[in-house]
Amino acid sequence: MALLQRYLRSPAAVIGLVLLLLVIAMAISAPWVFPRDPLSLAGRPLQWPGANPNFWLGTDNTGRNIAAQIFHGARVSLLIGLVATAISIGIGIVVGALAGFYGGWVDDVLMRITEAFQTLPNFILLLVLVAVFGSDIQTVTIAIGLVSWPPSARLTRAEFMSLRSREFVQACRVLGMRDARIIFREILPNALPPVIVYASVIMAVAILLESSLAFLNLSDPNVPSWGNLIGAGRGVLRVQWYVSAIPGVAILLTVLAVSLVGQGLNDALNPRLKSR
C-alpha cells in the first residue's frame, strides 16, 4: 500500500499508467471491437480519417482498416514487449547472479561473454539473427530477447556483488545452505527492485526494435504490427502521411507510457534516491 501511495505521488507516473492501461484496454477489446481479420480488405484505399464513419482512422494504401490494425497491433506490440523482456531479464538474472555471487574466473568468463554481445549494436545483431533464423513473429520476439540481456546481467551482477558479503548471506553459509538456494531464495529477492525497474526500459526498446524491423520489411508480414503499418505507408508518405503517422503516434505513446511507469516504479522503490 505504501508503495502504491509513493507511486501515485508522481503525476508523470500516473499519466504513464493511464496511457499504458489504455493500450492494454485496446489490446483486450480488439477481438470484440474489430472481430474481422485486421489485414483483410475493408474498403476503398487511402480514405482519410473521418471521411468515412465506418473507418475512424481511415484506410491504408491497400484498403485495410487502420483502426483495426492499431487495436490488434497493440496486442502484438505488448506481447512482443512482455515476452522479449521476460527472455532478456531471465538470461540477465542467471548470468549476473552467477557472476556476482562467485566472482573470480566465473565472473571473468561470463563478463567476457557479455562484452562480446555488447560489441555490436543491438539492432545490427538482431538483423543477423533474423537473417539467419527467419522473420516470423516468434523468431523475432526471441531474437529481441537474446540481444537485450547484457545490461540486465551487469545490473544484477552489481547488486549481487554488493549483497554477497552481507550478514544474512554469511548466516546462510553458516547454516549450510546450498549456493543455489542462497542465490535464488535469499539474495535475488533483495536484488530484484532495480532489475524490475530496468525491465520497463527493455520492454520499450523491444517494441521499438520490432517496429524498426517491420519498417524495413524484415518482420512477420502476416501480423497486424504497428511497424508493418508504418512501412506500408512509406510509399504514400508525402500525400497520405496519416498512414504512417497514426501508428507512429501509437508507438510513441506506448513507449512513453512504459518509460513513465518504469520511472514511477524507480521513485517508489527508491524514495531515498528521489529525495536526494
Backbone as JSON, one array per atom type, in Angstrom:
{
  "sequence": "MALLQRYLRSPAAVIGLVLLLLVIAMAISAPWVFPRDPLSLAGRPLQWPGANPNFWLGTDNTGRNIAAQIFHGARVSLLIGLVATAISIGIGIVVGALAGFYGGWVDDVLMRITEAFQTLPNFILLLVLVAVFGSDIQTVTIAIGLVSWPPSARLTRAEFMSLRSREFVQACRVLGMRDARIIFREILPNALPPVIVYASVIMAVAILLESSLAFLNLSDPNVPSWGNLIGAGRGVLRVQWYVSAIPGVAILLTVLAVSLVGQGLNDALNPRLKSR",
  "N": [[0.82, -1.2, 0.0], [1.91, 1.23, 0.81], [3.85, 1.44, -1.17], [2.25, 1.83, -3.44], [1.11, 4.3, -2.8], [3.38, 5.96, -2.81], [4.01, 5.74, -5.49], [1.78, 6.93, -6.75], [2.15, 9.55, -6.11], [3.61, 10.82, -8.03], [2.91, 12.76, -10.75], [3.66, 12.31, -13.45], [4.15, 9.57, -13.47], [1.59, 8.6, -12.98], [0.25, 9.5, -15.26], [1.62, 7.97, -17.17], [0.82, 5.41, -16.35], [-1.94, 5.52, -16.84], [-1.95, 5.86, -19.64], [-0.73, 3.45, -20.38], [-2.62, 1.6, -19.44], [-4.72, 2.25, -21.14], [-3.68, 1.38, -23.6], [-3.47, -1.35, -23.03], [-6.19, -1.89, -22.66], [-7.09, -1.45, -25.28], [-5.8, -3.58, -26.55], [-7.02, -5.79, -25.3], [-9.71, -5.45, -25.97], [-9.74, -5.62, -28.71], [-10.56, -8.01, -30.28], [-13.33, -7.87, -30.0], [-14.16, -5.28, -30.67], [-13.18, -5.05, -33.27], [-13.91, -7.57, -34.94], [-13.29, -8.82, -37.36], [-10.66, -10.03, -39.55], [-7.87, -8.03, -39.21], [-6.14, -7.58, -41.29], [-7.51, -7.95, -43.59], [-9.14, -6.83, -46.62], [-11.02, -3.87, -46.41], [-12.27, -1.61, -47.45], [-12.38, 1.19, -49.74], [-9.15, 2.15, -50.84], [-6.89, 4.36, -49.06], [-8.51, 6.25, -47.63], [-9.14, 9.16, -45.88], [-8.8, 9.84, -42.33], [-11.88, 10.14, -40.64], [-13.32, 10.65, -42.96], [-14.99, 8.59, -43.67], [-17.49, 7.15, -41.77], [-17.35, 4.49, -41.08], [-14.72, 3.87, -40.92], [-12.75, 4.9, -38.62], [-10.11, 5.87, -38.44], [-9.38, 5.97, -41.03], [-8.23, 4.34, -44.1], [-5.57, 2.19, -45.26], [-3.03, 2.04, -47.88], [-3.8, -0.26, -49.18], [-6.42, -0.62, -48.64], [-7.11, -1.53, -46.12], [-8.46, -1.46, -42.8], [-7.33, 1.04, -40.75], [-7.75, 1.61, -38.03], [-8.5, -0.91, -37.03], [-6.11, -2.27, -37.36], [-4.52, -0.82, -35.61], [-5.66, -1.39, -33.1], [-5.47, -4.24, -32.97], [-2.75, -4.36, -33.39], [-1.78, -3.39, -31.0], [-1.99, -5.59, -29.33], [-0.04, -7.25, -30.47], [2.32, -5.7, -30.13], [2.48, -5.38, -27.31], [2.63, -8.07, -26.54], [5.04, -8.88, -27.77], [6.79, -7.13, -26.44], [6.49, -7.98, -23.72], [7.19, -10.75, -23.75], [9.78, -10.73, -24.92], [11.07, -9.15, -23.01], [10.85, -10.8, -20.75], [12.45, -12.97, -21.56], [14.93, -11.67, -21.87], [15.4, -10.56, -19.28], [15.39, -12.91, -17.79], [17.67, -14.34, -18.78], [19.62, -12.42, -18.19], [19.46, -12.23, -15.37], [20.27, -14.8, -14.51], [22.91, -14.99, -15.59], [24.11, -12.65, -14.48], [23.7, -13.11, -11.73], [25.21, -15.45, -11.2], [27.76, -14.55, -11.93], [28.15, -12.37, -10.16], [27.89, -13.57, -7.66], [29.8, -15.68, -7.43], [32.18, -14.59, -8.45], [35.7, -14.18, -9.32], [37.12, -16.49, -11.66], [34.75, -17.35, -12.79], [33.22, -15.03, -12.93], [34.87, -13.56, -14.67], [34.74, -15.08, -17.08], [31.96, -15.04, -17.7], [31.49, -12.3, -17.89], [33.13, -11.65, -20.04], [31.77, -12.92, -22.08], [29.42, -11.46, -21.99], [30.39, -8.92, -22.73], [31.13, -9.55, -25.33], [28.66, -9.82, -26.58], [27.88, -7.21, -26.42], [29.51, -5.92, -28.16], [28.61, -5.48, -30.76], [26.05, -3.26, -31.94], [22.67, -3.49, -30.68], [20.65, -3.59, -32.68], [21.99, -4.27, -35.04], [22.97, -6.85, -34.43], [20.52, -8.05, -34.09], [19.49, -7.93, -36.69], [21.21, -9.76, -37.92], [20.5, -12.17, -36.63], [17.82, -12.42, -37.42], [18.15, -12.62, -40.17], [19.41, -15.07, -40.35], [17.77, -16.97, -38.99], [15.15, -16.47, -39.73], [12.05, -14.55, -40.14], [9.62, -14.8, -38.82], [7.09, -14.07, -36.35], [7.52, -15.27, -33.84], [10.23, -15.97, -33.91], [11.39, -13.43, -34.22], [10.65, -12.21, -31.81], [11.98, -13.82, -29.88], [14.58, -13.37, -30.73], [14.89, -10.62, -30.2], [14.8, -10.67, -27.41], [17.16, -12.11, -26.96], [19.17, -10.36, -27.72], [19.07, -8.36, -25.91], [19.83, -8.78, -23.27], [22.4, -8.2, -21.96], [22.71, -5.6, -20.47], [20.95, -5.98, -18.25], [22.16, -8.17, -17.07], [24.6, -7.09, -16.19], [23.62, -5.23, -14.35], [22.37, -6.92, -12.47], [24.59, -8.36, -11.62], [26.09, -6.33, -10.36], [24.4, -5.75, -8.19], [24.44, -8.21, -6.82], [27.12, -8.38, -6.12], [27.28, -6.4, -4.23], [25.68, -7.42, -2.27], [26.52, -9.97, -1.53], [28.29, -10.16, 0.58], [26.91, -9.5, 2.83], [25.45, -9.72, 6.16], [23.26, -11.52, 6.35], [23.72, -13.28, 4.28], [26.11, -14.47, 5.03], [25.16, -15.76, 7.3], [23.49, -17.64, 6.12], [25.38, -19.25, 4.86], [26.71, -20.28, 7.08], [24.67, -21.83, 8.11], [24.68, -23.87, 6.34], [23.41, -23.81, 3.87], [22.73, -24.51, 0.42], [24.43, -23.26, -2.51], [22.72, -22.59, -4.66], [20.26, -22.16, -3.41], [20.88, -20.0, -1.76], [21.48, -18.07, -3.69], [19.11, -17.81, -5.3], [16.97, -17.78, -3.53], [17.55, -16.2, -1.34], [19.4, -13.99, -1.88], [18.6, -12.99, -4.43], [15.82, -11.97, -4.25], [16.32, -9.56, -2.89], [17.84, -8.23, -4.7], [16.25, -7.7, -6.83], [14.55, -5.29, -7.18], [15.85, -2.97, -8.66], [16.28, -4.31, -11.07], [13.73, -4.99, -11.92], [12.72, -2.45, -12.38], [14.38, -1.71, -14.52], [13.41, -3.41, -16.4], [11.29, -2.16, -17.63], [12.55, -0.44, -19.38], [13.73, -2.24, -21.15], [11.43, -3.38, -22.25], [10.28, -1.2, -23.6], [12.31, -0.69, -25.49], [12.24, -3.13, -26.86], [9.76, -3.01, -28.19], [10.29, -0.89, -29.92], [12.4, -1.98, -31.42], [11.17, -4.14, -32.78], [9.35, -2.69, -34.3], [11.11, -1.24, -35.9], [12.29, -3.29, -37.4], [10.0, -4.18, -38.77], [9.43, -1.9, -40.25], [11.46, -1.99, -42.08], [10.66, -4.09, -43.57], [11.36, -6.57, -42.54], [10.19, -7.97, -40.56], [7.5, -10.14, -39.43], [5.17, -10.32, -41.95], [2.59, -11.17, -41.72], [1.22, -10.43, -39.48], [-0.68, -7.97, -37.68], [1.12, -5.6, -37.22], [2.25, -2.53, -35.74], [4.59, -1.46, -36.77], [4.65, -2.68, -39.31], [2.49, -1.37, -40.47], [3.43, 1.25, -40.53], [5.56, 0.88, -42.3], [4.1, 0.18, -44.57], [3.02, 2.6, -45.25], [5.05, 4.08, -46.31], [5.32, 4.47, -49.08], [3.37, 6.31, -49.7], [3.87, 8.54, -48.27], [4.26, 11.3, -48.65], [1.82, 12.31, -49.46], [-0.51, 10.93, -48.34], [0.11, 11.05, -45.45], [-0.87, 10.27, -43.0], [-1.12, 7.53, -42.82], [1.3, 6.42, -41.99], [1.77, 8.1, -39.83], [-0.19, 7.73, -37.81], [0.13, 5.03, -36.65], [2.73, 5.57, -35.82], [2.4, 7.5, -33.82], [1.02, 5.89, -32.01], [3.02, 4.05, -31.28], [4.84, 5.84, -30.13], [3.36, 6.84, -27.9], [2.96, 4.48, -26.46], [5.58, 3.6, -25.84], [6.39, 5.83, -24.38], [4.56, 5.64, -22.24], [5.35, 3.2, -21.03], [7.95, 3.89, -20.27], [7.48, 6.02, -18.45], [6.05, 4.67, -16.47], [8.04, 2.91, -15.6], [9.88, 4.78, -14.56], [8.31, 5.81, -12.52], [8.04, 3.54, -10.9], [10.7, 3.24, -10.16], [11.08, 5.56, -8.58], [9.24, 5.0, -6.57], [10.22, 2.64, -5.46], [12.71, 3.43, -4.62], [12.75, 5.67, -2.66], [14.55, 7.24, -1.22], [16.56, 7.88, -3.0], [15.2, 9.58, -4.7], [14.59, 11.69, -2.99], [17.04, 12.87, -2.65]],
  "CA": [[0.0, 0.0, 0.0], [2.83, 2.37, 0.85], [4.47, 1.52, -2.5], [1.27, 2.44, -4.35], [0.98, 5.71, -2.44], [4.56, 6.67, -3.32], [3.91, 5.76, -6.95], [0.74, 7.87, -7.16], [2.57, 10.93, -5.84], [4.24, 11.36, -9.23], [1.94, 12.96, -11.85], [4.14, 11.68, -14.67], [3.94, 8.13, -13.34], [0.15, 8.36, -13.11], [-0.06, 9.66, -16.68], [2.15, 6.79, -17.84], [-0.02, 4.26, -16.02], [-3.2, 5.69, -17.56], [-1.69, 5.57, -21.05], [-0.48, 2.01, -20.53], [-3.9, 0.92, -19.26], [-5.48, 2.45, -22.37], [-3.13, 0.47, -24.62], [-3.89, -2.7, -22.64], [-7.62, -1.98, -22.95], [-7.2, -1.62, -26.73], [-5.37, -4.93, -26.89], [-8.0, -6.75, -24.81], [-11.0, -5.27, -26.64], [-9.59, -5.7, -30.17], [-11.38, -9.02, -30.96], [-14.75, -7.51, -29.93], [-14.38, -4.03, -31.41], [-12.91, -5.35, -34.69], [-13.86, -9.05, -35.0], [-12.75, -9.3, -38.64], [-9.21, -10.04, -39.71], [-7.45, -6.64, -39.45], [-5.36, -7.49, -42.53], [-8.39, -8.15, -44.74], [-9.57, -5.61, -47.29], [-12.23, -3.36, -45.76], [-12.95, -0.57, -48.22], [-11.57, 1.89, -50.74], [-7.83, 2.52, -50.28], [-6.45, 5.73, -48.76], [-9.56, 7.15, -47.15], [-8.62, 9.94, -44.77], [-9.54, 9.71, -41.06], [-13.08, 10.96, -40.54], [-14.03, 10.75, -44.23], [-15.99, 7.53, -43.69], [-17.75, 6.78, -40.37], [-17.01, 3.08, -40.85], [-13.27, 3.77, -40.72], [-12.42, 6.04, -37.76], [-8.78, 6.38, -38.73], [-9.13, 5.85, -42.45], [-7.73, 3.07, -44.62], [-4.2, 2.31, -45.78], [-2.93, 2.03, -49.34], [-4.4, -1.48, -49.75], [-7.82, -0.66, -48.27], [-7.34, -2.15, -44.82], [-8.9, -0.53, -41.76], [-6.2, 1.41, -39.91], [-8.13, 1.48, -36.62], [-8.43, -2.33, -36.67], [-4.7, -2.63, -37.25], [-3.99, -0.19, -34.4], [-6.14, -2.15, -31.95], [-4.84, -5.56, -32.97], [-1.31, -4.15, -33.26], [-1.47, -3.24, -29.58], [-1.78, -6.95, -28.8], [1.25, -7.72, -30.96], [3.42, -4.94, -29.52], [2.57, -5.72, -25.89], [3.1, -9.45, -26.42], [6.46, -8.88, -28.09], [7.49, -6.47, -25.34], [6.48, -8.79, -22.5], [7.95, -12.0, -23.94], [11.19, -10.38, -25.1], [11.57, -8.69, -21.71], [10.99, -11.97, -19.88], [13.64, -13.7, -22.0], [16.11, -10.85, -21.58], [15.61, -10.48, -17.83], [15.72, -14.25, -17.32], [19.07, -14.6, -19.09], [20.45, -11.46, -17.46], [19.49, -12.56, -13.95], [21.1, -16.0, -14.32], [24.31, -14.66, -15.85], [24.57, -11.68, -13.5], [23.72, -13.7, -10.4], [26.36, -16.35, -11.09], [28.99, -13.75, -11.98], [28.28, -11.57, -8.95], [27.98, -14.39, -6.45], [31.04, -16.46, -7.36], [33.36, -13.79, -8.74], [36.83, -14.94, -9.84], [37.13, -16.88, -13.06], [33.36, -17.41, -13.27], [32.87, -13.65, -13.28], [35.65, -13.17, -15.85], [34.22, -15.75, -18.27], [30.62, -14.56, -18.01], [31.55, -10.9, -18.31], [33.68, -11.59, -21.39], [30.66, -13.28, -22.98], [28.52, -10.29, -22.0], [31.03, -7.89, -23.54], [31.09, -9.98, -26.73], [27.32, -9.48, -27.07], [27.74, -5.76, -26.48], [30.42, -5.37, -29.16], [27.78, -4.97, -31.85], [24.79, -2.66, -31.51], [21.55, -4.42, -30.6], [19.89, -3.73, -33.92], [22.82, -4.99, -36.01], [22.93, -8.25, -34.05], [19.15, -8.52, -34.35], [19.39, -8.15, -38.13], [21.92, -11.01, -38.22], [19.69, -13.3, -36.16], [16.63, -12.54, -38.26], [18.59, -13.09, -41.49], [19.8, -16.48, -40.26], [16.73, -17.86, -38.47], [13.83, -16.17, -40.27], [11.41, -13.33, -39.64], [8.3, -15.0, -38.23], [6.96, -13.26, -35.14], [8.13, -15.96, -32.7], [11.69, -15.83, -34.03], [11.73, -12.03, -33.98], [10.5, -11.96, -30.37], [13.08, -14.48, -29.18], [15.83, -12.68, -31.1], [14.95, -9.36, -29.46], [15.19, -11.02, -26.04], [18.54, -12.59, -26.92], [20.14, -9.26, -27.92], [18.8, -7.29, -24.94], [20.09, -9.2, -21.89], [23.64, -7.78, -21.28], [22.59, -4.59, -19.41], [20.33, -6.54, -17.04], [23.16, -9.03, -16.45], [25.53, -6.22, -15.47], [22.91, -4.66, -13.21], [22.21, -7.99, -11.48], [25.93, -8.64, -11.09], [26.45, -5.27, -9.42], [23.6, -5.92, -6.98], [24.93, -9.4, -6.11], [28.43, -8.1, -5.54], [27.09, -5.58, -3.03], [24.9, -8.15, -1.27], [27.04, -11.29, -1.18], [29.06, -10.13, 1.83], [26.05, -9.06, 3.92], [25.36, -10.64, 7.29], [22.29, -12.6, 6.15], [24.33, -14.27, 3.4], [27.05, -15.22, 5.87], [24.36, -16.65, 8.15], [23.05, -18.76, 5.28], [26.52, -20.14, 4.67], [26.94, -20.98, 8.34], [23.61, -22.83, 8.26], [24.92, -24.95, 5.39], [22.54, -23.74, 2.68], [23.39, -24.68, -0.86], [24.61, -22.0, -3.24], [21.54, -22.28, -5.46], [19.22, -21.59, -2.54], [21.32, -18.67, -1.33], [21.4, -17.16, -4.82], [17.77, -17.55, -5.83], [15.95, -17.63, -2.48], [17.94, -15.23, -0.32], [19.97, -12.75, -2.42], [17.87, -12.48, -5.59], [14.7, -11.08, -3.91], [16.84, -8.26, -2.48], [18.49, -7.6, -5.85], [15.3, -7.57, -7.93], [13.91, -4.0, -7.47], [16.39, -2.22, -9.81], [16.12, -5.1, -12.29], [12.33, -4.82, -12.32], [12.61, -1.1, -12.96], [15.04, -1.7, -15.82], [12.59, -4.19, -17.33], [10.46, -1.24, -18.42], [13.4, 0.06, -20.47], [13.86, -3.32, -22.13], [10.15, -3.53, -22.94], [10.16, -0.09, -24.55], [13.27, -0.92, -26.58], [11.76, -4.27, -27.64], [8.7, -2.52, -29.08], [10.93, -0.08, -30.96], [13.19, -2.86, -32.29], [10.26, -4.84, -33.69], [8.81, -1.7, -35.24], [12.18, -0.93, -36.85], [12.37, -4.42, -38.32], [8.82, -4.17, -39.63], [9.56, -0.77, -41.18], [12.39, -2.42, -43.12], [10.07, -5.3, -44.16], [12.11, -7.72, -42.05], [9.41, -8.65, -39.54], [6.46, -11.01, -39.96], [4.13, -9.52, -42.63], [1.27, -11.77, -41.52], [0.64, -9.96, -38.22], [-1.02, -6.54, -37.77], [2.09, -4.85, -36.42], [2.33, -1.08, -35.98], [5.72, -1.23, -37.66], [4.24, -3.05, -40.66], [1.62, -0.32, -40.98], [4.31, 2.38, -40.87], [6.26, 0.51, -43.53], [3.15, 0.21, -45.69], [2.73, 3.97, -45.59], [6.22, 4.79, -46.85], [5.14, 4.84, -50.47], [2.42, 7.43, -49.86], [4.16, 9.39, -47.13], [4.16, 12.72, -48.98], [0.43, 12.71, -49.7], [-1.32, 10.34, -47.26], [1.07, 10.87, -44.35], [-1.53, 9.73, -41.81], [-0.97, 6.07, -42.77], [2.46, 6.16, -41.14], [1.77, 8.94, -38.63], [-1.07, 7.19, -36.76], [0.84, 4.0, -35.88], [3.89, 6.17, -35.19], [1.93, 8.09, -32.56], [0.71, 4.78, -31.11], [4.29, 3.56, -30.75], [5.38, 6.89, -29.26], [2.62, 6.89, -26.64], [3.19, 3.23, -25.72], [6.94, 3.65, -25.3], [6.36, 6.86, -23.34], [3.84, 5.11, -21.09], [6.19, 2.2, -20.35], [9.07, 4.6, -19.65], [6.99, 6.75, -17.29], [5.73, 3.68, -15.44], [9.32, 2.47, -15.05], [10.41, 5.85, -13.73], [7.5, 5.85, -11.32], [8.44, 2.41, -10.06], [12.02, 3.55, -9.6], [10.9, 6.53, -7.5], [8.52, 4.37, -5.48], [11.06, 1.63, -4.82], [13.91, 4.07, -4.09], [12.35, 7.01, -2.25], [15.7, 8.0, -0.73], [17.26, 8.44, -4.15], [14.42, 10.69, -5.21], [14.67, 12.82, -2.06], [18.34, 13.5, -2.83]],
  "C": [[0.87, 1.27, 0.0], [3.51, 2.56, -0.49], [3.52, 2.2, -3.48], [1.11, 3.93, -4.06], [2.16, 6.52, -2.95], [4.51, 6.79, -4.84], [2.93, 6.84, -7.41], [1.1, 9.32, -6.87], [3.17, 11.61, -7.07], [3.21, 11.53, -10.33], [2.36, 12.28, -13.15], [3.92, 10.17, -14.64], [2.47, 7.77, -13.5], [-0.27, 8.48, -14.57], [0.42, 8.44, -17.47], [1.29, 5.56, -17.59], [-1.35, 4.33, -16.76], [-3.03, 5.35, -19.04], [-1.48, 4.08, -21.27], [-1.77, 1.21, -20.37], [-4.78, 1.08, -20.49], [-5.0, 1.52, -23.48], [-3.53, -0.97, -24.31], [-5.37, -2.91, -22.93], [-7.86, -2.16, -24.45], [-6.87, -3.05, -27.13], [-6.42, -5.97, -26.48], [-9.29, -6.68, -25.62], [-10.93, -5.46, -28.14], [-10.47, -6.76, -30.82], [-12.87, -8.69, -30.95], [-15.04, -6.25, -30.73], [-14.19, -4.26, -32.91], [-12.77, -6.86, -34.85], [-13.28, -9.59, -36.3], [-11.22, -9.3, -38.61], [-8.74, -8.61, -40.03], [-6.65, -6.47, -40.73], [-6.2, -7.74, -43.78], [-8.81, -6.81, -45.34], [-10.91, -5.17, -46.72], [-12.97, -2.33, -46.59], [-12.01, 0.03, -49.25], [-10.25, 2.33, -50.13], [-7.71, 4.02, -50.03], [-7.62, 6.69, -48.49], [-9.04, 7.85, -45.9], [-9.42, 9.69, -43.5], [-10.73, 10.67, -41.02], [-13.88, 11.06, -41.83], [-15.15, 9.72, -44.34], [-16.23, 7.09, -42.25], [-17.44, 5.32, -40.06], [-15.53, 2.88, -40.56], [-12.81, 5.01, -39.95], [-11.12, 6.71, -38.18], [-8.4, 6.23, -40.19], [-8.69, 4.46, -42.86], [-6.33, 3.29, -45.19], [-4.21, 2.17, -47.3], [-3.4, 0.74, -49.99], [-5.86, -1.62, -49.35], [-8.12, -1.35, -46.96], [-7.65, -1.09, -43.76], [-7.74, -0.23, -40.82], [-6.53, 1.24, -38.43], [-8.06, 0.02, -36.17], [-6.98, -2.77, -36.5], [-4.06, -2.01, -36.0], [-4.4, -1.0, -33.18], [-5.48, -3.52, -31.87], [-3.32, -5.44, -32.86], [-0.88, -3.93, -31.83], [-1.22, -4.59, -28.93], [-0.41, -7.47, -29.2], [2.4, -7.03, -30.24], [3.59, -5.29, -28.05], [3.09, -7.14, -25.7], [4.59, -9.55, -26.7], [7.26, -8.27, -26.94], [7.59, -7.34, -24.1], [7.35, -10.04, -22.65], [9.44, -11.72, -24.09], [11.81, -9.91, -23.79], [11.79, -9.85, -20.77], [12.23, -12.78, -20.25], [14.9, -12.95, -21.61], [16.42, -10.82, -20.09], [16.0, -11.84, -17.27], [17.2, -14.59, -17.55], [19.97, -13.69, -18.26], [20.57, -11.8, -15.98], [20.39, -13.76, -13.7], [22.57, -15.67, -14.5], [24.85, -13.71, -14.78], [24.66, -12.25, -12.1], [24.93, -14.6, -10.21], [27.67, -15.57, -11.07], [29.2, -12.98, -10.68], [28.47, -12.39, -7.69], [29.34, -15.09, -6.34], [32.28, -15.61, -7.59], [34.45, -14.63, -9.4], [36.72, -15.26, -11.31], [35.72, -16.99, -13.63], [32.91, -16.02, -13.73], [33.6, -13.22, -14.55], [35.06, -13.77, -17.12], [32.86, -15.17, -18.68], [30.63, -13.11, -18.47], [32.19, -10.75, -19.69], [32.61, -11.96, -22.42], [29.69, -12.11, -23.11], [29.1, -9.19, -22.87], [31.02, -8.25, -25.02], [29.73, -9.64, -27.35], [27.15, -7.98, -27.23], [28.67, -5.11, -27.51], [29.66, -4.76, -30.32], [26.54, -4.29, -31.29], [23.64, -3.67, -31.56], [20.89, -4.67, -31.96], [20.68, -4.48, -34.98], [22.8, -6.49, -35.71], [21.56, -8.85, -34.31], [18.96, -8.8, -35.84], [20.07, -9.47, -38.53], [21.08, -12.22, -37.83], [18.47, -13.52, -37.04], [17.01, -13.05, -39.65], [18.9, -14.58, -41.48], [18.61, -17.38, -39.94], [15.33, -17.54, -38.98], [13.19, -14.99, -39.56], [9.99, -13.56, -39.15], [8.27, -14.37, -36.84], [7.57, -13.93, -33.92], [9.65, -15.81, -32.72], [12.13, -14.41, -33.73], [11.67, -11.73, -32.48], [11.64, -12.56, -29.57], [14.4, -13.77, -29.47], [15.97, -11.36, -30.36], [15.35, -9.62, -28.01], [16.66, -11.41, -25.94], [19.56, -11.46, -27.08], [20.02, -8.2, -26.82], [19.23, -7.61, -23.52], [21.35, -8.62, -21.24], [23.47, -6.69, -20.23], [21.96, -5.12, -18.13], [21.3, -7.48, -16.33], [24.15, -8.2, -15.63], [24.88, -5.61, -14.22], [22.75, -5.69, -12.1], [23.55, -8.32, -10.84], [26.33, -7.6, -10.04], [25.68, -5.41, -8.11], [24.1, -7.11, -6.17], [26.27, -9.13, -5.45], [28.31, -7.24, -4.28], [26.38, -6.33, -1.92], [25.57, -9.42, -0.76], [27.83, -11.32, 0.12], [28.22, -9.66, 3.02], [25.9, -10.15, 4.97], [24.39, -11.8, 7.02], [22.83, -13.67, 5.21], [25.33, -15.12, 4.18], [26.31, -16.19, 6.78], [23.87, -17.85, 7.36], [24.18, -19.75, 5.05], [26.79, -20.96, 5.93], [25.91, -22.08, 8.54], [23.74, -23.97, 7.25], [24.0, -24.94, 4.18], [23.35, -23.91, 1.4], [23.45, -23.34, -1.61], [23.37, -21.6, -4.02], [20.45, -21.65, -4.62], [19.61, -20.2, -2.07], [21.13, -17.65, -2.46], [19.95, -16.79, -5.14], [16.7, -17.35, -4.76], [16.28, -16.52, -1.49], [18.44, -13.9, -0.93], [19.09, -12.15, -3.52], [16.67, -11.6, -5.23], [15.16, -9.67, -3.51], [17.47, -7.5, -3.65], [17.51, -7.26, -6.96], [14.78, -6.15, -8.2], [14.52, -3.21, -8.62], [16.26, -2.98, -11.13], [14.7, -4.98, -12.82], [12.12, -3.46, -12.96], [13.22, -1.08, -14.35], [14.26, -2.5, -16.86], [11.72, -3.29, -18.19], [11.26, -0.66, -19.59], [13.52, -0.99, -21.56], [12.57, -3.48, -22.93], [9.95, -2.43, -23.97], [11.08, -0.29, -25.75], [12.82, -2.08, -27.46], [10.67, -3.85, -28.62], [9.3, -1.72, -30.23], [11.73, -0.95, -31.93], [12.29, -3.6, -33.27], [9.68, -3.9, -34.72], [9.85, -1.33, -36.3], [12.34, -2.05, -37.87], [11.21, -4.42, -39.3], [8.9, -3.05, -40.65], [10.47, -1.14, -42.34], [11.91, -3.69, -43.83], [10.82, -6.56, -43.76], [11.4, -8.43, -40.9], [8.31, -9.47, -40.22], [5.37, -10.18, -40.64], [2.72, -10.03, -42.38], [0.64, -11.4, -40.19], [0.37, -8.46, -38.35], [-0.13, -5.69, -36.87], [2.03, -3.37, -36.74], [3.47, -0.76, -36.93], [5.4, -1.59, -39.11], [3.37, -1.97, -41.28], [2.44, 0.93, -41.35], [5.05, 2.1, -42.17], [5.36, 0.57, -44.75], [2.88, 1.63, -46.15], [3.89, 4.74, -46.19], [5.99, 5.29, -48.27], [4.21, 6.01, -50.7], [2.65, 8.48, -48.78], [3.95, 10.88, -47.44], [2.72, 13.2, -49.1], [-0.47, 12.22, -48.56], [-0.41, 10.01, -46.07], [0.45, 10.22, -43.13], [-1.35, 8.21, -41.68], [0.21, 5.68, -41.89], [2.4, 6.92, -39.82], [0.95, 8.33, -37.5], [-0.4, 6.05, -35.99], [2.11, 4.54, -35.21], [3.54, 6.81, -33.87], [1.6, 7.0, -31.55], [1.97, 4.21, -30.48], [4.88, 4.56, -29.77], [4.68, 6.89, -27.9], [2.85, 5.63, -25.8], [4.57, 3.22, -25.08], [7.03, 4.69, -24.18], [5.68, 6.34, -22.08], [4.7, 4.12, -20.31], [7.35, 2.88, -19.64], [8.64, 5.35, -18.39], [6.62, 5.8, -16.15], [7.02, 3.17, -14.79], [9.94, 3.51, -14.15], [9.63, 5.97, -12.43], [7.82, 4.72, -10.36], [9.79, 2.66, -9.4], [11.9, 4.53, -8.43], [10.2, 5.9, -6.3], [9.37, 3.36, -4.72], [12.3, 2.23, -4.18], [13.58, 5.5, -3.66], [13.51, 7.86, -1.77], [16.46, 8.64, -1.87], [16.52, 9.63, -4.71], [14.54, 11.92, -4.3], [16.0, 13.55, -2.17], [18.31, 14.44, -4.01]]
}
